[in-house]
Amino acid sequence: MPTLFKKPFVLLAILVFLGSNLQCKQAQNPPNVLFIAVDDLRTELGAYGHRIVQSPNMDALASEGSVFMNHFVQVPTCGASRYALLTGMRPSKPLHLKNSAIEMEISNAKESNVPETFIHHLKRNGYYTVGIGKISHSSDGLVYGYEEPVSTKKELPHSWDELLFNPGKWGTGWNAFFAYANGENRQSLKKQVKPYEAGEVNDKGYPDGLTTELAIAKLRELKDKKSPFFMGVGFFKPHLPFNAPKKYWDLYDREQIPVSPNPNIPENISLKSLHESGEFNGYALGDEHPNLSEPVSIDYAKKLGHAYLASISYIDAQIGMIWDELKVLGLDKNTIIVIWGDHGWHLGDQRVWGKHTLFENALNSALIIRSPFEEHQNKKVKTILETVDIYPTIMEMCHIDMKHKIDGESFRDSFIADKSNTDQTAYSYFRNGISLRTDRYRLTKYFREEEPTVELYDHASDPYETKNISHINQDIVQSLMPLLEKGNTGLYKGN
């Protein structure tokens, strides 16, 4: 070989060798996991195609990782959805549909061979686990009532090496969860509050800013730990009240805020499938009090949409600060980041303000995973996924075996090859019903007296679920019903 070509060839060989060694080293080092839970976050992000929302940080993470377009929660309420996430199990009894599911099933249980949560399983396999904010149902991971003194009892007694929270001037986790900028909260003001606020404060003028501060400080400590870490960071917004610093409200022109494309009650259903927006109307000083008979005005719908988007932008900024710190510390090179919304939310859709239904708006929530592995990057995944699938996926990505059985199935293969086909299904449960989501249809069966008890929506022609077509498509209902019945895991015995 001529001398001219020897040096570049040798240099290339050295670079290939070093790159191969680096990949091997990274493969040998278990990845860290940063799990970010965002309360009541539906797919209202730029990464999902929303035209107005300002969510540059979550969008950037999605562009570097994978955004899951069809992720559905098991239960459209906070505590029960998180119970399914943490255990990888679908509901099998009525208790599993309640916010108290974690407290009643886990908090008092002795440690056994089966880990109480996927976090506990990570801990048993060498991970140092840190929880900050709302990961389980409790706002700070401790068991006590809204207006009770803070306890020392952990909601997840065996999962955490460290459990941290700064309630700031609000004093307790639950006061912080319903915080207003002046230091008051929904409880202290006896619900005589508005469901929104544009606070003249900086980011730390609300509790989520304090959570970000804690998370950044803890990352700096974890950088030098020899063991891999799992950090759970739970943000409160955009849960009610829709309170955020005014600067995030100022990002938007209210006239440009979209209202629901389906503000009407669907055709051919019982009103028992919906609700009267009771949680929302519990904020007694709201400008209007919507119900199924009286929708809100367009102006108020835009104001509430504005408040919801401002809350999302506030949380997006917090996630951006944590992400920036990861990069400064060099932790981004071996850290899996998961952003998960614990369920969706009706913004006037089907005339409902809130969650707690078996419609798409309450069940479809955000799921973004950014990992340092090349095969996981730059993907929009359309595969139908369930929250229970997150548990085994994290285990597989961290190369941790599971000897115990759960309902969830790993979707790691979906990063590499999207598995959009008719075999993909997701089950959800609430209001005495089970809902089955396929790539085209949503079939819901209610175990109640009020007719109709079966609803079918065709997402190819009716993506906003405006019309129940079960009565004119009995052949489709009959073909899907056996699949739906497989999801009745003992929840509705004898039905």
C-alpha positions in Angstrom: 0.0 0.0 0.0 1.4 3.5 -0.8 2.6 5.5 2.1 0.0 8.2 1.3 -2.9 5.9 2.4 -1.3 4.2 5.4 -1.8 6.9 8.0 -5.5 7.6 7.3 -6.2 3.8 7.3 -4.4 3.4 10.7 -6.3 6.4 12.1 -9.6 5.0 10.9 -8.9 1.7 12.4 -8.0 3.3 15.8 -11.3 5.3 15.7 -13.3 2.2 14.9 -11.6 0.4 17.7 -12.2 3.2 20.2 -15.8 3.6 19.2 -16.4 -0.2 19.5 -14.8 -0.1 23.0 -17.0 2.8 24.0 -20.1 1.0 22.9 -19.0 -2.1 24.8 -18.3 -0.1 27.9 -21.8 1.6 27.7 -23.4 -1.8 27.1 -21.7 -3.2 30.3 -22.8 -0.2 32.4 -26.5 -0.4 33.3 -28.3 2.8 32.2 -29.7 5.2 34.7 -33.4 5.9 34.5 -35.0 9.4 34.9 -38.8 8.9 35.1 -40.9 12.0 34.9 -44.6 11.7 35.7 -46.7 14.6 34.7 -50.2 14.8 36.2 -53.2 15.0 33.8 -51.0 15.5 30.7 -52.9 14.4 27.6 -51.2 14.5 24.2 -51.2 18.3 24.1 -47.6 18.7 22.9 -46.0 19.8 19.7 -44.5 16.3 19.3 -48.1 15.0 18.9 -48.9 17.6 16.3 -50.6 20.3 18.5 -50.2 23.6 16.6 -50.4 26.1 19.5 -48.8 24.6 22.6 -45.3 25.8 23.5 -43.5 22.7 24.6 -40.0 23.0 23.1 -38.2 20.8 25.7 -40.5 17.8 25.6 -40.6 18.1 21.8 -36.8 18.1 21.7 -36.6 15.0 23.8 -39.2 13.4 21.6 -37.2 14.3 18.5 -34.1 12.6 20.0 -36.1 9.6 21.2 -39.4 8.0 20.6 -42.9 9.5 21.0 -45.7 7.0 21.4 -48.8 8.1 19.6 -51.2 5.5 20.9 -50.4 5.1 24.6 -53.5 4.4 26.8 -53.8 4.2 30.5 -55.5 1.4 32.4 -57.6 3.7 34.6 -58.4 7.4 34.0 -57.8 8.6 37.6 -54.5 9.4 39.3 -54.0 6.8 42.0 -55.3 3.8 40.1 -53.4 4.7 36.9 -50.2 4.9 38.9 -51.0 1.5 40.6 -51.1 -0.1 37.2 -47.9 1.6 36.1 -46.0 0.6 39.3 -47.2 -3.0 39.4 -47.6 -3.8 35.7 -51.0 -5.2 36.5 -54.4 -4.4 35.1 -57.3 -3.9 37.6 -58.7 -7.2 38.9 -61.0 -5.8 41.6 -63.0 -2.6 42.2 -60.4 -1.3 44.7 -57.9 -1.0 41.8 -60.1 1.7 40.2 -59.7 4.0 43.1 -57.1 6.6 44.1 -56.6 4.6 47.3 -55.4 1.5 45.4 -51.7 2.0 46.2 -52.3 2.8 49.9 -54.7 -0.2 50.4 -52.7 -2.8 48.4 -49.0 -1.8 49.0 -48.5 0.6 51.9 -49.3 -1.9 54.6 -47.9 -5.0 52.9 -44.8 -6.8 54.1 -41.9 -7.3 51.7 -42.2 -10.5 49.7 -40.5 -12.3 46.8 -42.6 -10.3 44.4 -41.4 -6.7 44.3 -44.1 -4.1 45.3 -43.3 -2.0 42.2 -40.9 -1.9 39.2 -38.9 0.6 41.3 -38.5 -1.9 44.0 -37.3 -4.4 41.4 -34.7 -2.0 40.2 -33.6 -1.4 43.7 -33.2 -5.1 44.3 -31.0 -5.3 41.2 -28.5 -2.7 42.3 -30.2 0.6 41.4 -30.1 3.5 43.9 -33.7 4.9 43.9 -34.8 8.4 44.6 -38.3 9.8 44.5 -39.2 13.5 44.3 -42.8 14.6 44.1 -45.8 12.7 42.9 -44.8 9.3 41.6 -47.3 7.2 43.5 -50.7 8.8 44.3 -49.6 10.8 47.3 -48.2 14.2 46.4 -45.0 13.6 48.4 -45.1 9.8 48.6 -46.3 9.8 52.3 -49.7 8.5 53.5 -52.0 11.1 55.0 -55.2 12.9 54.2 -55.6 16.3 52.4 -56.0 18.2 55.7 -54.0 16.1 58.0 -50.5 16.6 59.4 -47.7 15.1 57.3 -46.9 11.5 58.3 -43.7 9.5 58.0 -45.4 6.5 56.5 -44.2 5.8 53.0 -46.8 4.9 50.4 -44.2 2.6 48.8 -42.4 1.3 51.9 -39.8 -0.8 50.0 -39.2 1.0 46.8 -37.2 4.1 47.8 -33.6 4.6 49.0 -34.5 8.3 49.3 -37.9 10.1 49.2 -37.6 13.9 48.9 -40.0 16.8 48.7 -40.0 20.5 49.4 -43.5 21.9 50.2 -42.2 25.4 50.5 -44.5 28.0 52.1 -47.4 25.6 51.7 -46.2 23.4 54.5 -47.4 20.0 53.4 -47.4 18.0 50.2 -51.2 18.1 49.7 -51.3 21.8 50.4 -48.6 22.2 47.8 -50.5 20.1 45.3 -53.4 22.5 45.3 -51.2 25.6 45.7 -51.9 29.2 44.9 -49.1 31.8 44.6 -49.9 33.6 47.9 -49.2 30.5 50.0 -52.8 29.4 50.3 -54.3 26.3 48.8 -57.7 24.8 47.9 -58.2 23.3 51.4 -57.3 26.4 53.4 -59.6 28.5 51.3 -62.5 26.0 51.6 -62.7 25.6 47.8 -63.6 29.2 47.4 -61.0 29.4 44.6 -60.8 29.7 40.9 -59.6 26.7 38.8 -56.8 28.8 37.3 -54.3 31.5 38.2 -51.6 33.5 36.4 -49.2 34.1 39.3 -46.9 37.1 39.4 -44.1 34.9 40.5 -41.0 33.1 39.2 -40.8 29.4 38.6 -40.2 28.6 42.2 -43.3 30.6 43.1 -45.2 27.3 42.7 -44.2 23.9 44.0 -43.1 22.4 40.7 -40.3 24.8 40.5 -39.1 23.7 44.0 -39.3 20.1 42.7 -37.0 21.0 39.8 -34.5 22.6 42.2 -34.4 19.4 44.3 -34.0 17.2 41.2 -31.1 19.2 39.9 -29.3 19.2 43.3 -29.8 15.4 43.6 -28.5 14.7 40.1 -25.3 16.5 41.0 -24.9 14.1 44.0 -25.8 11.0 42.0 -23.2 11.8 39.3 -20.5 10.3 41.4 -22.3 7.2 42.6 -20.9 4.0 41.5 -24.3 2.3 41.2 -26.8 3.2 38.5 -29.7 5.3 39.7 -33.5 5.5 39.2 -34.9 9.0 39.8 -38.6 9.6 39.8 -39.7 13.2 39.4 -43.4 13.8 39.7 -44.8 17.2 38.6 -48.2 18.4 39.6 -49.3 20.6 36.7 -51.3 20.6 34.5 -53.6 19.1 37.2 -56.2 21.4 38.6 -55.9 24.2 39.5 -54.4 25.4 36.3 -51.9 27.7 38.1 -48.7 28.8 36.4 -46.4 31.9 36.5 -47.8 34.6 34.3 -44.8 34.5 31.9 -46.1 31.1 30.6 -49.6 32.6 30.1 -47.9 35.4 28.1 -46.6 32.9 25.6 -50.1 32.6 24.1 -52.7 34.7 22.3 -56.0 33.6 23.7 -57.8 34.3 20.4 -55.7 31.5 18.9 -56.4 28.9 21.6 -58.5 26.1 20.0 -61.6 24.8 21.6 -62.8 21.2 21.6 -63.7 19.9 18.1 -66.4 17.8 19.8 -68.1 19.8 22.6 -71.4 17.8 22.3 -72.7 14.7 24.0 -72.1 11.7 21.6 -75.1 10.3 19.8 -76.7 7.1 21.0 -75.2 6.9 24.5 -76.4 7.0 28.1 -75.4 10.0 30.1 -74.0 7.5 32.7 -71.0 7.1 30.4 -70.1 10.8 31.2 -70.1 12.9 34.3 -71.0 16.4 35.5 -67.5 17.7 35.9 -67.7 17.5 39.6 -63.9 17.8 40.4 -63.7 20.9 38.1 -66.8 22.5 39.6 -65.3 22.0 43.1 -63.4 25.1 42.4 -66.3 27.2 43.5 -65.2 30.6 42.1 -65.0 29.4 38.6 -66.4 31.9 36.0 -68.9 29.3 34.9 -70.0 25.8 36.2 -70.5 23.5 33.2 -72.6 20.3 33.3 -74.0 18.0 30.7 -77.0 20.3 30.2 -75.1 23.6 30.1 -71.8 23.7 28.3 -69.4 26.6 29.0 -69.2 29.6 26.7 -66.6 29.8 23.9 -64.8 32.6 25.8 -64.5 30.5 29.0 -63.5 27.5 27.1 -60.7 29.5 25.5 -59.6 30.9 28.9 -59.5 27.4 30.4 -57.6 26.1 27.4 -55.2 29.0 27.8 -54.7 28.0 31.5 -54.1 24.4 30.6 -51.5 25.2 28.0 -49.7 27.7 30.3 -49.5 24.9 32.9 -48.0 22.6 30.3 -45.4 25.2 29.2 -44.5 25.7 32.9 -43.8 22.0 33.3 -42.0 21.9 29.9 -39.6 24.5 31.2 -38.9 22.5 34.4 -38.2 19.4 32.3 -35.9 21.5 30.1 -33.8 22.6 33.2 -33.4 19.0 34.4 -32.5 17.9 30.9 -29.9 20.7 30.6 -28.3 19.6 33.9 -28.1 16.0 32.8 -26.1 17.1 29.8 -23.9 19.4 31.8 -23.1 16.5 34.1 -22.5 14.1 31.2 -25.3 11.8 32.5 -27.3 12.1 29.3 -24.9 9.6 27.7 -26.2 6.7 29.8 -29.6 7.8 31.1 -33.0 6.6 29.8 -35.6 9.5 30.2 -39.3 8.6 30.3 -42.0 11.3 30.3 -45.4 9.8 31.2 -48.8 11.5 31.6 -50.9 9.5 34.1 -54.0 9.9 32.0 -55.7 12.3 29.6 -58.2 15.1 30.3 -61.4 16.3 28.7 -61.1 20.0 27.8 -64.9 20.3 27.1 -64.8 17.3 24.9 -68.1 15.4 25.1 -69.2 18.3 27.3 -66.9 17.1 30.1 -64.2 19.0 32.0 -61.9 16.4 33.7 -60.9 12.8 33.4 -62.9 9.8 34.8 -64.5 8.5 31.5 -63.8 5.7 29.1 -63.4 8.0 26.1 -60.3 8.6 24.2 -59.6 12.0 25.7 -59.3 10.6 29.2 -57.4 7.5 28.2 -54.8 8.6 25.7 -51.8 10.3 27.4 -48.3 11.4 26.6 -45.5 8.9 26.6 -42.0 9.9 25.4 -38.8 7.8 25.9 -35.4 9.2 25.1 -32.6 6.7 25.6 -28.9 6.8 24.7 -29.3 3.8 22.4 -29.3 4.6 18.7 -32.1 2.2 17.8 -34.5 4.1 20.1 -34.0 7.5 18.5 -36.1 9.6 16.1 -39.2 7.4 16.1 -43.0 8.2 16.0 -44.4 4.9 17.2 -48.0 4.1 16.3 -48.2 0.8 18.0 -51.1 0.5 20.5 -49.6 0.4 24.0 -50.8 0.3 27.6 -49.4 1.8 30.8 -48.7 -1.7 32.2 -46.3 -2.3 29.3 -43.9 0.4 30.6 -42.7 -1.8 33.6 -41.3 -4.7 31.5 -39.9 -2.4 28.8 -37.8 -0.6 31.4 -36.6 -3.9 32.8 -35.6 -5.1 29.3 -33.8 -1.8 28.5 -31.9 -2.1 31.8 -31.2 -5.8 31.2 -32.9 -7.0 34.3 -34.7 -10.4 34.4 -38.1 -10.9 35.8 -39.2 -14.1 37.4 -42.5 -12.8 38.5 -45.6 -12.5 36.2 -47.2 -9.3 35.3 -49.9 -8.3 32.7 -47.7 -5.9 30.8 -45.6 -6.9 27.8 -42.3 -5.1 26.7 -42.7 -2.9 23.7 -38.9 -2.5 23.2 -39.2 -4.0 19.7 -41.5 -1.2 18.8 -38.6 1.2 18.8 -37.0 -0.7 16.0 -40.1 -1.8 14.0 -43.5 -0.2 14.5 -46.0 -3.0 15.1 -49.2 -1.3 14.0 -51.6 -4.1 13.2 -55.0 -5.4 14.3 -53.5 -7.6 17.0 -52.5 -4.5 19.1 -54.9 -3.8 21.9 -55.2 -1.7 25.1 -57.7 -2.2 27.9 -59.0 0.5 30.2 -61.5 0.4 33.1 -63.8 2.8 34.9 -67.5 3.7 35.6 -68.5 0.0 35.7 -67.0 -0.5 32.2 -64.2 -2.0 30.2 -62.9 -0.3 27.1 -60.9 -2.0 24.3 -58.8 0.1 21.9 -57.6 -1.5 18.7 -55.9 0.3 15.8 -59.2 1.3 14.4 -62.0 0.9 17.0 -62.9 1.7 20.6 -65.4 -0.8 22.0 -66.7 -0.2 25.5 -69.0 -2.4 27.5 -70.7 -1.2 30.7 -71.9 -3.5 33.4 -75.0 -1.4 34.4 -78.8 -1.2 33.9 -78.9 2.0 31.8 -78.9 1.3 28.0 -77.1 1.2 25.8 -74.4 -0.8 27.6 -72.2 -1.2 24.5 -70.5 1.6 22.6 -68.5 1.4 19.4 -66.5 4.2 17.8 -64.7 4.0 14.5 -61.6 6.1 14.7 -61.0 5.9 11.0 -64.2 8.0 10.3 -64.9 9.4 13.8 -61.7 10.2 15.7 -63.4 12.5 18.1 -65.9 9.8 19.2 -69.1 11.7 18.4 -71.4 8.8 17.5 -71.9 5.4 19.1 -72.4 3.0 16.1 -72.7 -0.3 17.9 -76.4 -0.8 17.1 -75.7 -0.6 13.3 -72.5 -2.6 13.4 -73.4 -5.7 15.4 -71.0 -7.8 13.3 -68.0 -5.7 14.4 -69.2 -5.7 18.0 -69.5 -9.5 17.9 -66.1 -9.9 16.4 -64.4 -7.7 19.0 -66.4 -8.7 22.1 -64.4 -11.9 22.8 -61.2 -9.8 22.8 -62.8 -7.3 25.2 -64.0 -10.1 27.5 -60.3 -11.3 27.8 -59.7 -8.0 29.6 -62.2 -8.8 32.3 -59.6 -10.0 34.8 -62.1 -10.7 37.6 -63.1 -7.1 37.9 -66.8 -7.7 37.0 -67.4 -11.2 38.2 -70.7 -12.9 37.2 -71.2 -10.3 34.4 
